[in-house]
Amino acid sequence: MGNYEFVEKILRQQQVEDYYNDNPTWKINLGHAYFIQETNFKEAIRYYKDVYSNTYDILSIPASVIANLCVSLIMVQRNEDAQDIIKRVEEEEIKALSENPERQVLL
């Protein structure tokens, strides 16, 4: 409905945060709530980066998380960090294709 501040408020309630703070889906949703508001990219980075950093298979991370993380990094003048992430994703895609040419990846 477009009320992302309310979504953020719900996700940040103490009992919700205490229960889900290690859950990647909760982190992604909170990252999205911050990102879509376009007011707090640093907080979006915090949650997206945690998912990115704690996932072994980078290609299993939703593309929206990678894209929003890179945009957030660019918005706070961390272009090199965004480029590093994009490069890592590209390298993983090439590796995945070499291991399994039938695997569908987005280059």
N, C-alpha and C positions, 0 to 999 in steps of 0.2 A: 504494500500500500504506500510505500515511500516514506514511512516513518522510521527511519534508520536510527535516529536518536533513541527512540523507544526500544528498538531491538537491542541496541547497545546496553541500555539500562537493564533490560531483562537478563542479558547474558552476563552482565557484571554484578548481578545480585550475589551476595556473599554465599548463600547456600548453593546456587548454581555454579559459581566459580570454584568453590571448594570441591564440589562433586566432579566437575568436568575438566578441571584445569590441565589434566594430562591427556585429554581427548583431542586428537587432531581435528575432528569435525567441529568441535566447539571453537578451537583456535581459528580455523578457516572462516567460520561464520562471524566471529568477532572481528577478524581481519577485514572481511567484506564490509561489515558495518562501519568500520573506521574508514575504509577506502572510499566507499560510495558517498560518504559525507564530504569528502574532499577537504577536510579540515584538520585531520590528524594522521598524515601519512607515516609519521614516525611510529605511532602505535600500530598501524596496519603492518608496517615492516616487522615489528616485534613478533606479531603472531604468525604472519606468513613465513618469516625467516625460521622460526622455531619448527614449523612443519617441514620446510625445505631442508634444514640442517639435520633433522632427526629421521629422515626417510632414506633408507638404503638405496632403493630403486627410484631414482629421480624421475624416470618416465612414468611412474605410477602416480605422481602428484598431479592433481587436476591442472590443466593448462591455464585455467583462470587464476589459480594461485600464483603460478610462475609469472604470468603476464602482469597481474596486479602488483606482485612484489617488485618486478622490474620497473614498472611505472612509478611506484611509490619511491623507489630508490632514486630515480631520475628527478622526481619532484623535490627531493631534499638534496639535490646536487651530488648524489653518489653514483654518477654515471659509470665509473669503472667497476663498481660492485655489480651493477646491472649487466654490464658487458661480460663479466666473469661468469655470471649465472647463465646467460645465453650461450656462451662458449661451452660451458659444461654440459648443458642440455644437448647442444649440437654434437658434442663428442660422444655422449651416451647414445644418441640416436644412430650415429655412424657405427658404433660398437655393436649395438643391438642388430642392425642390419647385416653386419658381417657375420654375426653368430647365427642369425636366422633371417635369410633374405625374404622370407614370406611374412615376417612380422611387419605390421603396419605402424609406421612412425611418421611423424610430421617433421620434415627437414626444413 
